[in-house]
Amino acid sequence: MSLAPCDRYYKEILGGKSVNFLPNPTFAHGDVSFNIRNILDRLRKERKCRVFVRVDVHFSETDRVVPDIVVVCDENKLFGGRIVRGAPDLIVEVLSPITRRRDRYLKKNLYEKYGVPEYWIVHPEEFTVEVYILRGGRYVMDDFYEIPVYWAFEHMTDEEKATVQYTFSPSMFEDLVVDVREIFEDIDIGGQNEK
């Protein structure tokens, strides 16, 4: 079990080593996770895919994780109402100070090893989304998206502003358009939302 009701710790197993952590997400982490969940939930209606938040993903006896968001389109991978066995179609990790290093390196390598087709790393404080696609068994950064902070955007030329790319489609779900502004909706972007 990942979440023990008595202590509220999540338990992951990475390379056979048990890692317990007490999630302490910021408000921005929670809001960004909620926004991404809502965006990806469109897949449930259009593709019959399921979107989960903080569910156990069992790759093997020595590798079990609890990602922030998981998309699974194969119902045969769902067990016991709380476990995904095998590689989900998409995993999203929203960085936090406690998990940042693990998400960016250890878990990214693990997801690559077990064949997760697409992996997003979302940084709620820097307003960035890194999209990695599995090609030839290795992750390749497909693209990097960011929302320029208010003061930086103000000083950009019209040509620079025109190059800012806000939308993308997941590799497996090309009919779904994801707008990074929607991911960071209602998050204070460098004072941009100050009254």
Residue frames as a rotation matrix with the C-alpha (Angstrom) as fourth column:
MET 1
0.575 0.818 0.000 0.00
0.818 -0.575 0.000 0.00
0.000 0.000 -1.000 0.00
SER 2
-0.191 -0.673 0.714 1.26
0.633 -0.641 -0.435 3.46
0.751 0.369 0.548 -0.80
LEU 3
-0.367 0.148 0.919 -0.65
-0.466 -0.884 -0.044 5.59
0.805 -0.444 0.393 1.63
ALA 4
-0.543 0.153 -0.826 -0.87
0.677 0.662 -0.322 4.22
0.497 -0.734 -0.462 5.14
PRO 5
0.356 0.807 0.471 -3.82
0.367 -0.584 0.724 5.90
0.859 -0.085 -0.504 6.87
CYS 6
0.740 -0.038 -0.672 -1.96
0.669 -0.061 0.741 6.14
-0.069 -0.997 -0.019 10.18
ASP 7
0.015 -0.852 -0.523 1.14
0.593 -0.413 0.691 7.98
-0.805 -0.320 0.500 8.97
ARG 8
0.838 0.480 -0.258 0.20
0.077 -0.572 -0.816 9.43
-0.540 0.665 -0.517 5.55
TYR 9
-0.184 -0.942 -0.280 3.58
-0.516 -0.150 0.843 8.58
-0.837 0.299 -0.459 4.04
TYR 10
0.821 0.269 -0.503 3.92
-0.570 0.392 -0.722 7.42
0.003 0.880 0.475 0.47
LYS 11
0.170 -0.769 0.616 6.17
-0.231 0.576 0.784 4.45
-0.958 -0.276 -0.079 -0.11
GLU 12
0.776 -0.055 -0.628 8.08
-0.623 0.083 -0.778 3.97
0.095 0.995 0.030 -3.32
ILE 13
0.473 -0.687 0.551 10.60
0.191 0.691 0.697 1.27
-0.860 -0.225 0.459 -4.20
LEU 14
0.833 -0.296 -0.467 13.34
-0.553 -0.445 -0.704 2.41
0.000 0.845 -0.534 -6.57
GLY 15
0.097 -0.828 -0.553 15.88
-0.583 0.403 -0.706 -0.21
0.807 0.390 -0.444 -7.61
GLY 16
0.093 0.026 -0.995 14.92
0.491 0.869 0.069 -2.36
0.866 -0.495 0.068 -4.63
LYS 17
-0.856 -0.425 -0.295 15.44
0.472 -0.407 -0.782 0.49
0.212 -0.809 0.549 -2.14
SER 18
0.148 0.963 -0.224 12.45
0.970 -0.098 0.221 1.66
0.191 -0.250 -0.949 -0.16
VAL 19
-0.890 -0.323 0.322 11.84
0.290 -0.945 -0.149 5.41
0.353 -0.039 0.935 -0.18
ASN 20
0.047 0.904 -0.425 9.24
0.999 -0.043 0.020 6.86
0.000 -0.425 -0.905 2.18
PHE 21
-0.912 -0.326 0.247 8.20
0.328 -0.944 -0.036 10.47
0.245 0.048 0.968 1.91
LEU 22
-0.155 0.838 -0.523 5.60
0.746 -0.247 -0.618 12.71
-0.648 -0.486 -0.587 3.39
PRO 23
-0.217 0.092 0.972 4.12
0.854 -0.464 0.234 14.78
0.472 0.881 0.022 0.58
ASN 24
-0.050 0.164 -0.985 4.17
0.654 -0.740 -0.157 18.46
-0.755 -0.652 -0.070 1.43
PRO 25
-0.281 -0.081 0.956 3.09
0.936 -0.244 0.255 20.10
0.213 0.966 0.145 -1.81
THR 26
-0.915 -0.004 -0.404 2.72
0.092 -0.976 -0.199 23.83
-0.393 -0.219 0.893 -2.19
PHE 27
0.090 0.974 -0.209 -0.57
-0.035 -0.207 -0.978 25.38
-0.995 0.096 0.015 -3.20
ALA 28
0.054 -0.140 -0.989 0.90
-0.937 -0.349 -0.002 25.87
-0.345 0.927 -0.150 -6.68
HIS 29
-0.914 -0.404 -0.045 1.75
-0.401 0.876 0.269 22.14
-0.070 0.263 -0.962 -6.88
GLY 30
-0.560 0.772 0.299 -1.82
0.370 0.556 -0.744 21.22
-0.741 -0.306 -0.598 -5.99
ASP 31
0.277 0.688 -0.670 -3.36
-0.318 -0.593 -0.740 23.73
-0.907 0.418 0.054 -8.39
VAL 32
-0.277 -0.472 -0.837 -1.12
-0.948 -0.009 0.319 22.68
-0.158 0.882 -0.445 -11.27
SER 33
-0.971 -0.056 0.233 -1.86
-0.053 0.998 0.017 18.98
-0.233 0.004 -0.972 -10.62
PHE 34
-0.177 0.984 0.030 -5.59
0.280 0.080 -0.957 19.73
-0.944 -0.161 -0.289 -10.57
ASN 35
0.253 0.246 -0.936 -5.36
-0.693 -0.629 -0.353 21.69
-0.675 0.737 0.011 -13.85
ILE 36
-0.652 -0.556 -0.515 -3.40
-0.758 0.477 0.445 18.93
-0.002 0.681 -0.733 -15.59
ARG 37
-0.812 0.422 0.404 -5.86
0.227 0.865 -0.447 16.32
-0.538 -0.271 -0.798 -14.33
ASN 38
0.166 0.938 -0.305 -8.74
-0.005 -0.309 -0.951 18.31
-0.986 0.159 -0.046 -15.82
ILE 39
0.014 -0.243 -0.970 -6.96
-0.937 -0.342 0.072 18.73
-0.349 0.908 -0.232 -19.16
LEU 40
-0.845 -0.462 -0.270 -6.10
-0.528 0.802 0.280 15.04
0.086 0.379 -0.921 -19.44
ASP 41
-0.539 0.716 0.444 -9.55
-0.018 0.517 -0.856 13.99
-0.842 -0.470 -0.266 -18.28
ARG 42
0.159 0.558 -0.814 -10.74
-0.870 -0.310 -0.383 14.83
-0.466 0.770 0.436 -21.81
LEU 43
-0.645 -0.494 -0.584 -9.04
-0.714 0.662 0.229 11.56
0.273 0.564 -0.779 -22.83
ARG 44
-0.818 0.394 0.419 -11.54
0.003 0.732 -0.681 9.60
-0.575 -0.556 -0.600 -20.75
LYS 45
0.185 0.955 -0.229 -14.41
-0.254 -0.179 -0.951 10.88
-0.949 0.234 0.209 -22.81
GLU 46
0.425 -0.041 -0.904 -12.66
-0.884 -0.234 -0.405 10.73
-0.195 0.971 -0.136 -26.19
ARG 47
-0.179 -0.683 -0.708 -10.38
-0.762 0.552 -0.340 7.69
0.623 0.478 -0.619 -25.86
LYS 48
0.817 0.510 -0.270 -11.74
-0.183 0.673 0.716 5.71
0.547 -0.536 0.643 -22.91
CYS 49
-0.240 -0.933 -0.267 -8.44
0.311 0.187 -0.932 6.32
0.920 -0.307 0.245 -21.11
ARG 50
0.754 0.429 -0.498 -8.32
0.581 -0.080 0.810 6.68
0.307 -0.900 -0.309 -17.34
VAL 51
-0.029 -0.723 0.690 -6.50
-0.085 -0.686 -0.722 9.49
0.996 -0.079 -0.041 -15.55
PHE 52
0.644 0.185 -0.743 -5.30
0.645 0.392 0.656 8.92
0.412 -0.901 0.133 -11.99
VAL 53
0.329 -0.539 0.775 -3.73
-0.561 -0.772 -0.299 11.11
0.760 -0.336 -0.557 -9.34
ARG 54
-0.299 -0.592 0.748 -1.27
-0.950 0.111 -0.292 9.52
0.090 -0.798 -0.596 -6.87
VAL 55
0.846 0.532 0.039 -1.88
-0.532 0.846 0.004 5.88
-0.031 -0.024 0.999 -7.75
ASP 56
0.150 -0.796 0.586 0.58
-0.359 0.508 0.783 2.99
-0.921 -0.327 -0.210 -7.25
VAL 57
0.701 -0.065 -0.710 2.43
-0.682 0.227 -0.695 1.97
0.206 0.972 0.115 -10.40
HIS 58
0.415 -0.520 0.747 4.09
-0.284 0.705 0.649 -1.45
-0.864 -0.482 0.145 -10.09
PHE 59
0.359 -0.410 -0.838 6.74
-0.918 0.006 -0.397 -2.02
0.168 0.912 -0.374 -12.74
SER 60
0.004 -0.398 -0.917 8.31
-0.022 0.917 -0.398 -4.95
1.000 0.022 -0.005 -10.85
GLU 61
0.662 0.187 -0.726 8.89
0.656 0.325 0.681 -6.17
0.364 -0.927 0.092 -7.30
THR 62
-0.150 -0.836 -0.527 11.91
0.947 -0.275 0.166 -3.85
-0.284 -0.474 0.833 -7.07
ASP 63
-0.978 -0.182 0.101 10.39
0.206 -0.914 0.350 -0.81
0.029 0.363 0.931 -8.78
ARG 64
0.011 0.998 -0.059 7.15
0.979 0.001 0.201 0.77
0.201 -0.060 -0.978 -7.56
VAL 65
-0.931 -0.350 0.105 6.28
0.340 -0.935 -0.102 4.45
0.134 -0.059 0.989 -7.75
VAL 66
0.076 0.938 -0.339 3.52
0.877 -0.224 -0.424 6.90
-0.474 -0.265 -0.840 -6.92
PRO 67
-0.746 -0.369 0.555 3.52
0.627 -0.672 0.395 9.51
0.227 0.642 0.732 -9.73
ASP 68
-0.801 0.469 -0.372 1.51
-0.194 -0.792 -0.579 12.71
-0.566 -0.392 0.725 -9.50
ILE 69
0.265 0.892 -0.367 -0.60
-0.731 -0.063 -0.680 11.89
-0.629 0.448 0.635 -12.58
VAL 70
-0.772 -0.425 0.473 -0.92
-0.084 0.806 0.586 8.72
-0.630 0.413 -0.658 -14.66
VAL 71
0.113 0.783 -0.612 -2.85
-0.950 -0.095 -0.296 8.04
-0.290 0.615 0.733 -17.88
VAL 72
-0.758 -0.263 0.597 -3.76
-0.162 0.962 0.217 4.41
-0.632 0.068 -0.772 -18.62
CYS 73
-0.201 0.681 -0.704 -5.62
-0.977 -0.189 0.096 3.34
-0.068 0.707 0.704 -21.75
ASP 74
-0.371 0.015 -0.928 -5.36
-0.287 0.949 0.130 -0.43
0.883 0.314 -0.348 -21.20
GLU 75
0.410 0.667 0.622 -7.89
-0.811 -0.045 0.583 -1.57
0.417 -0.743 0.523 -18.59
ASN 76
0.764 -0.152 -0.627 -5.94
0.209 0.978 0.018 -4.85
0.610 -0.145 0.779 -18.20
LYS 77
-0.321 -0.945 0.059 -3.24
0.305 -0.163 -0.938 -2.89
0.897 -0.283 0.340 -16.35
LEU 78
-0.237 0.326 0.915 -5.61
-0.762 -0.647 0.033 -1.87
0.602 -0.690 0.402 -13.54
PHE 79
-0.287 0.066 -0.956 -5.73
0.374 0.926 -0.048 -4.03
0.882 -0.372 -0.290 -10.41
GLY 80
-0.299 0.154 -0.942 -7.53
0.936 0.240 -0.257 -3.82
0.187 -0.958 -0.216 -7.10
GLY 81
0.687 0.712 0.148 -8.85
0.680 -0.701 0.214 -0.32
0.256 -0.047 -0.965 -7.59
ARG 82
0.903 -0.367 -0.223 -5.50
-0.188 -0.805 0.563 1.29
-0.386 -0.467 -0.796 -6.73
ILE 83
-0.011 -0.966 0.260 -2.66
-0.041 0.260 0.965 -0.40
-0.999 0.000 -0.042 -8.62
VAL 84
0.798 0.058 -0.600 -1.41
-0.596 -0.080 -0.799 0.00
-0.094 0.995 -0.030 -12.18
ARG 85
0.331 -0.698 0.635 0.80
0.117 0.698 0.706 -2.89
-0.936 -0.159 0.313 -13.33
GLY 86
0.043 -0.421 0.906 3.17
0.977 0.207 0.049 -2.14
-0.208 0.883 0.420 -16.17
ALA 87
-0.856 -0.506 -0.108 3.90
0.458 -0.838 0.296 1.03
-0.240 0.204 0.949 -18.09
PRO 88
0.212 0.896 -0.390 1.15
0.429 -0.444 -0.786 3.65
-0.878 -0.001 -0.479 -18.21
ASP 89
0.446 0.034 0.895 0.68
0.889 -0.134 -0.438 5.58
0.105 0.990 -0.089 -21.46
LEU 90
0.096 -0.383 0.919 1.72
0.103 -0.914 -0.392 8.88
0.990 0.132 -0.049 -19.89
ILE 91
0.258 -0.063 -0.964 3.21
0.965 0.062 0.254 9.93
0.044 -0.996 0.077 -16.55
VAL 92
0.309 -0.134 0.942 3.34
0.076 -0.983 -0.165 13.49
0.948 0.123 -0.294 -15.25
GLU 93
0.026 -0.333 -0.942 5.45
0.997 0.077 0.000 14.55
0.072 -0.940 0.334 -12.27
VAL 94
0.698 0.172 0.695 4.90
0.108 -0.985 0.135 18.01
0.708 -0.019 -0.706 -10.79
LEU 95
-0.234 -0.941 -0.244 8.13
0.460 0.114 -0.881 19.03
0.856 -0.319 0.406 -9.12
SER 96
0.916 0.328 0.231 8.30
-0.052 -0.475 0.878 19.87
0.398 -0.817 -0.418 -5.44
PRO 97
0.266 -0.884 0.386 11.34
-0.905 -0.367 -0.217 20.59
0.333 -0.291 -0.897 -3.27
ILE 98
0.185 -0.157 0.970 11.13
-0.676 0.697 0.241 17.13
-0.714 -0.700 0.023 -1.66
THR 99
0.485 0.148 0.862 10.80
0.276 0.909 -0.312 15.11
-0.830 0.389 0.400 -4.88
ARG 100
0.739 -0.099 -0.667 12.51
-0.560 -0.641 -0.525 17.33
-0.375 0.761 -0.529 -7.48
ARG 101
-0.263 -0.949 -0.172 15.79
-0.925 0.198 0.325 15.40
-0.274 0.245 -0.930 -7.74
ARG 102
-0.537 0.128 0.834 14.09
-0.022 0.986 -0.165 11.99
-0.843 -0.107 -0.527 -7.65
ASP 103
0.543 0.833 0.106 11.54
0.154 0.025 -0.988 12.99
-0.826 0.552 -0.114 -10.32
ARG 104
0.666 -0.292 -0.686 14.10
-0.689 -0.594 -0.416 14.53
-0.286 0.750 -0.597 -12.65
TYR 105
-0.262 -0.899 -0.351 16.71
-0.954 0.296 -0.046 11.75
0.145 0.323 -0.935 -12.51
LEU 106
-0.830 -0.140 0.540 15.83
-0.329 0.905 -0.271 8.49
-0.450 -0.402 -0.797 -10.74
LYS 107
-0.016 0.926 0.376 12.21
0.082 0.376 -0.923 8.26
-0.996 0.016 -0.082 -11.81
LYS 108
0.466 0.116 -0.877 12.87
-0.793 -0.386 -0.472 9.56
-0.393 0.915 -0.088 -15.32
ASN 109
-0.548 -0.749 -0.373 15.43
-0.831 0.538 0.142 6.76
0.094 0.388 -0.917 -15.81
LEU 110
-0.728 0.355 0.586 12.98
-0.042 0.831 -0.555 4.24
-0.684 -0.429 -0.590 -14.34
TYR 111
0.347 0.919 -0.189 10.14
-0.231 -0.112 -0.966 5.34
-0.909 0.379 0.174 -16.65
GLU 112
0.171 -0.405 -0.898 12.50
-0.984 -0.109 -0.138 5.10
-0.042 0.908 -0.417 -19.60
LYS 113
-0.802 -0.567 0.185 13.66
-0.577 0.817 0.003 1.62
-0.153 -0.104 -0.983 -18.55
TYR 114
-0.595 0.634 0.494 10.10
0.253 0.731 -0.634 0.28
-0.763 -0.253 -0.596 -18.31
GLY 115
-0.811 0.138 0.569 8.91
0.582 0.087 0.808 1.85
0.062 0.987 -0.151 -21.55
VAL 116
0.112 0.820 -0.561 6.56
0.594 -0.508 -0.624 4.66
-0.797 -0.263 -0.544 -20.50
PRO 117
0.149 -0.062 0.987 5.94
0.986 -0.065 -0.153 6.28
0.073 0.996 0.051 -23.92
GLU 118
0.033 -0.091 0.995 5.71
0.260 -0.961 -0.096 9.87
0.965 0.262 -0.009 -22.67
TYR 119
0.075 -0.122 -0.990 6.85
0.997 0.017 0.073 11.67
0.008 -0.992 0.123 -19.53
TRP 120
0.375 0.084 0.923 6.23
0.220 -0.975 -0.001 15.28
0.900 0.204 -0.384 -18.52
ILE 121
-0.327 -0.436 -0.839 8.16
0.945 -0.132 -0.300 17.16
0.020 -0.890 0.455 -15.86
VAL 122
0.365 0.579 0.729 6.21
0.472 -0.790 0.391 20.21
0.802 0.202 -0.562 -14.74
HIS 123
-0.637 -0.621 -0.456 7.81
0.739 -0.324 -0.591 22.93
0.220 -0.714 0.665 -12.63
PRO 124
0.336 0.941 -0.029 5.06
0.912 -0.318 0.258 24.94
0.234 -0.113 -0.966 -10.88
GLU 125
0.430 -0.220 -0.876 7.35
0.451 -0.788 0.419 27.75
-0.782 -0.575 -0.239 -9.71
GLU 126
-0.599 -0.729 -0.332 9.16
0.016 -0.426 0.905 28.24
-0.801 0.537 0.267 -13.01
PHE 127
0.345 0.876 -0.336 6.04
-0.424 -0.174 -0.889 27.72
-0.837 0.449 0.312 -15.17
THR 128
-0.361 -0.552 -0.752 7.73
-0.932 0.176 0.318 25.16
-0.043 0.815 -0.578 -17.40
VAL 129
0.686 0.489 0.540 6.78
-0.390 0.872 -0.295 21.83
-0.615 -0.008 0.788 -18.95
GLU 130
-0.474 -0.815 -0.334 9.41
-0.826 0.280 0.490 19.42
-0.306 0.508 -0.805 -20.28
VAL 131
0.689 0.721 0.068 7.99
-0.621 0.636 -0.458 16.75
-0.373 0.274 0.886 -22.58
TYR 132
-0.510 -0.855 0.098 10.01
-0.727 0.489 0.482 13.56
-0.460 0.174 -0.871 -23.08
ILE 133
0.655 0.647 -0.390 9.13
-0.754 0.524 -0.396 10.97
-0.052 0.554 0.831 -25.73
LEU 134
0.152 -0.565 0.811 10.48
-0.216 0.782 0.585 7.42
-0.965 -0.264 -0.003 -25.78
ARG 135
0.784 -0.002 -0.621 12.34
-0.620 0.038 -0.783 6.80
0.025 0.999 0.029 -29.03
GLY 136
0.277 -0.690 -0.668 14.45
-0.268 0.612 -0.744 3.70
0.923 0.386 -0.016 -29.55
GLY 137
0.412 -0.023 -0.911 14.20
0.712 0.632 0.306 2.87
0.568 -0.775 0.277 -25.86
ARG 138
-0.606 -0.653 -0.454 15.58
0.795 -0.520 -0.313 6.27
-0.032 -0.551 0.834 -24.76
TYR 139
0.486 0.745 -0.456 13.89
0.716 -0.639 -0.281 9.48
-0.501 -0.190 -0.844 -23.71
VAL 140
-0.607 -0.522 0.599 14.36
0.758 -0.608 0.237 12.40
0.240 0.598 0.765 -26.05
MET 141
-0.450 0.469 -0.760 13.15
0.286 -0.730 -0.620 15.85
-0.846 -0.497 0.194 -25.05
ASP 142
-0.062 0.551 0.832 10.38
0.996 0.090 0.014 16.50
-0.067 0.830 -0.554 -27.52
ASP 143
-0.014 0.034 0.999 9.99
0.330 -0.943 0.037 20.10
0.944 0.330 0.002 -26.47
PHE 144
-0.612 -0.205 -0.764 10.19
0.786 -0.262 -0.559 22.59
-0.086 -0.943 0.321 -23.63
TYR 145
0.062 0.733 0.677 7.34
0.537 -0.596 0.597 24.99
0.841 0.327 -0.431 -22.91
GLU 146
-0.574 -0.211 -0.791 7.30
0.804 -0.327 -0.496 27.95
-0.154 -0.921 0.357 -20.60
ILE 147
0.630 0.704 0.328 5.22
0.700 -0.698 0.153 30.94
0.337 0.133 -0.932 -19.78
PRO 148
-0.423 -0.813 0.402 7.43
0.510 -0.579 -0.636 34.02
0.749 -0.064 0.659 -19.64
VAL 149
-0.246 0.304 -0.920 7.03
0.908 -0.261 -0.329 35.89
-0.340 -0.916 -0.212 -16.38
TYR 150
0.696 0.718 -0.025 5.20
0.673 -0.663 -0.327 39.18
-0.251 0.211 -0.945 -16.62
TRP 151
0.571 -0.508 -0.645 8.24
-0.224 -0.852 0.473 41.44
-0.789 -0.126 -0.601 -16.39
ALA 152
-0.537 -0.775 0.332 10.16
0.110 0.326 0.939 39.42
-0.836 0.541 -0.089 -19.01
PHE 153
-0.102 0.599 0.794 7.20
0.953 0.287 -0.094 39.29
-0.284 0.747 -0.601 -21.40
GLU 154
0.752 0.422 -0.506 6.83
0.369 -0.906 -0.208 43.05
-0.546 -0.030 -0.837 -21.10
HIS 155
0.227 -0.793 -0.565 10.36
-0.502 -0.592 0.630 43.55
-0.834 0.140 -0.533 -22.44
MET 156
-0.305 -0.300 0.904 10.12
0.519 0.743 0.422 41.08
-0.798 0.598 -0.071 -25.33
THR 157
-0.790 0.049 -0.611 9.92
-0.506 -0.614 0.606 42.30
-0.346 0.788 0.509 -28.91
ASP 158
0.290 0.944 -0.157 6.87
-0.856 0.183 -0.483 41.42
-0.428 0.274 0.861 -31.00
GLU 159
0.172 -0.318 -0.932 9.04
-0.712 0.614 -0.341 38.92
0.681 0.722 -0.121 -32.88
GLU 160
-0.859 -0.512 0.020 10.12
-0.356 0.569 -0.741 37.26
0.368 -0.644 -0.671 -29.63
LYS 161
-0.429 0.786 0.444 6.54
-0.651 0.072 -0.756 37.15
-0.626 -0.614 0.481 -28.37
ALA 162
0.401 0.603 -0.689 5.47
-0.916 0.281 -0.287 35.47
0.021 0.746 0.665 -31.64
THR 163
-0.248 -0.585 -0.772 7.93
-0.541 0.745 -0.391 32.62
0.804 0.321 -0.501 -31.04
VAL 164
-0.708 0.045 0.705 6.50
-0.660 0.311 -0.684 31.68
-0.250 -0.949 -0.191 -27.65
GLN 165
-0.486 0.514 -0.707 4.76
-0.283 0.673 0.683 28.35
0.827 0.532 -0.181 -28.13
TYR 166
-0.474 0.399 0.785 1.90
-0.879 -0.156 -0.451 27.71
-0.057 -0.904 0.425 -25.73
THR 167
0.544 0.799 0.259 0.27
-0.755 0.600 -0.265 24.57
-0.367 -0.051 0.929 -27.13
PHE 168
-0.664 -0.654 -0.363 1.29
-0.742 0.633 0.219 20.99
0.087 0.415 -0.906 -27.84
SER 169
0.564 0.797 -0.217 -0.26
-0.766 0.603 0.225 17.57
0.310 0.040 0.950 -28.28
PRO 170
0.140 -0.496 0.857 0.84
-0.604 0.643 0.471 14.43
-0.785 -0.583 -0.210 -26.46
SER 171
-0.680 -0.545 -0.491 2.54
-0.708 0.312 0.634 11.99
-0.192 0.778 -0.598 -28.84
MET 172
-0.933 0.331 0.145 -0.07
0.342 0.938 0.058 9.27
-0.117 0.104 -0.988 -28.32
PHE 173
0.033 0.982 -0.186 -3.03
0.855 -0.124 -0.503 11.64
-0.517 -0.143 -0.844 -28.26
GLU 174
-0.813 -0.527 0.248 -2.45
0.571 -0.639 0.515 14.04
-0.113 0.560 0.820 -31.14
ASP 175
-0.172 0.832 0.527 -6.08
0.553 -0.361 0.751 15.13
0.815 0.421 -0.398 -31.16
LEU 176
0.654 0.323 -0.684 -5.71
0.756 -0.315 0.574 16.55
-0.030 -0.892 -0.450 -27.62
VAL 177
0.085 -0.600 0.795 -4.34
0.311 -0.742 -0.593 20.08
0.947 0.298 0.124 -27.56
VAL 178
0.369 -0.089 -0.925 -2.68
0.928 -0.022 0.372 21.08
-0.053 -0.996 0.074 -24.30
ASP 179
0.447 -0.189 0.874 -2.26
0.139 -0.951 -0.276 24.77
0.884 0.245 -0.399 -23.60
VAL 180
-0.384 -0.688 -0.616 0.44
0.734 0.178 -0.656 25.48
0.561 -0.704 0.436 -20.99
ARG 181
-0.737 0.198 0.647 -1.43
-0.387 -0.908 -0.163 28.62
0.555 -0.371 0.745 -19.96
GLU 182
0.393 0.916 -0.081 -4.25
-0.527 0.297 0.796 26.31
0.753 -0.270 0.600 -18.88
ILE 183
0.185 -0.421 -0.888 -1.79
0.604 0.762 -0.235 24.18
0.775 -0.492 0.395 -16.86
PHE 184
-0.709 -0.577 -0.405 -0.71
0.680 -0.406 -0.611 27.26
0.188 -0.709 0.680 -14.90
GLU 185
-0.124 0.772 0.624 -4.12
0.160 -0.605 0.780 28.91
0.979 0.196 -0.049 -14.78
ASP 186
0.805 0.516 0.293 -4.72
-0.100 -0.369 0.924 30.85
0.584 -0.773 -0.246 -11.54
ILE 187
0.425 -0.763 -0.487 -1.07
0.898 0.286 0.335 30.46
-0.117 -0.579 0.807 -10.49
ASP 188
0.867 -0.146 -0.476 0.74
-0.067 -0.982 0.179 33.71
-0.494 -0.123 -0.861 -9.66
ILE 189
0.542 -0.667 0.511 3.29
0.832 0.340 -0.438 34.10
0.119 0.663 0.739 -12.46
GLY 190
-0.461 -0.887 0.004 5.96
0.871 -0.454 -0.187 36.45
0.168 -0.083 0.982 -11.14
GLY 191
-0.699 0.226 -0.678 3.50
0.240 -0.820 -0.520 38.97
-0.674 -0.526 0.519 -9.79
GLN 192
-0.944 0.318 0.093 1.37
0.024 -0.212 0.977 38.81
0.330 0.924 0.192 -12.92
ASN 193
-0.164 0.956 -0.244 -1.76
0.574 0.294 0.765 37.93
0.803 -0.015 -0.596 -10.94
GLU 194
-0.688 -0.108 -0.718 -1.23
0.697 -0.374 -0.612 40.49
-0.202 -0.921 0.332 -8.20
LYS 195
0.370 0.904 0.215 -4.12
0.919 -0.390 0.057 42.85
0.136 0.176 -0.975 -7.70
